[in-house]
Amino acid sequence: MQFEDKVYKKSNLEFNDSISTYNGWGAQQNPNSFEVFHNFLLEIKPKQILEIGTSLGGFTSFLNYT
């Protein structure tokens, strides 16, 4: 399953809704950031990622999947 299939809800700032969801977990990123980071990580292939966040763990879950 591609990561795109797991981004279920996309934020809608027009309605003051900043939460996207990834695989059921809340993430406060613009929905486009998932594709950007996916491509970036495939190219760079870092050994470690330090993610400092304040939401519900969705983006961290995404980083773990990627």
C-alpha positions, 0 to 999 in steps of 0.5 A: 500500500502506498503512503497516499492511501493512508492519508485519509483526511486532509487539512482544510484551513478554510474551515480552520481545520489544521489536522490531517490524518495518516493511518488513523493518527492526527498530523498537523502538516499540510497534506502536500508535506507527505509526498514531499517528505516521502520523495526527500527520504527516498533520495537522502536515505537518512540513518536517523530522523529526529522528529519533534512534534506536538500533535497526535503522532501521525507524521511520526508514524508516516516517517516510520513507514517511509 
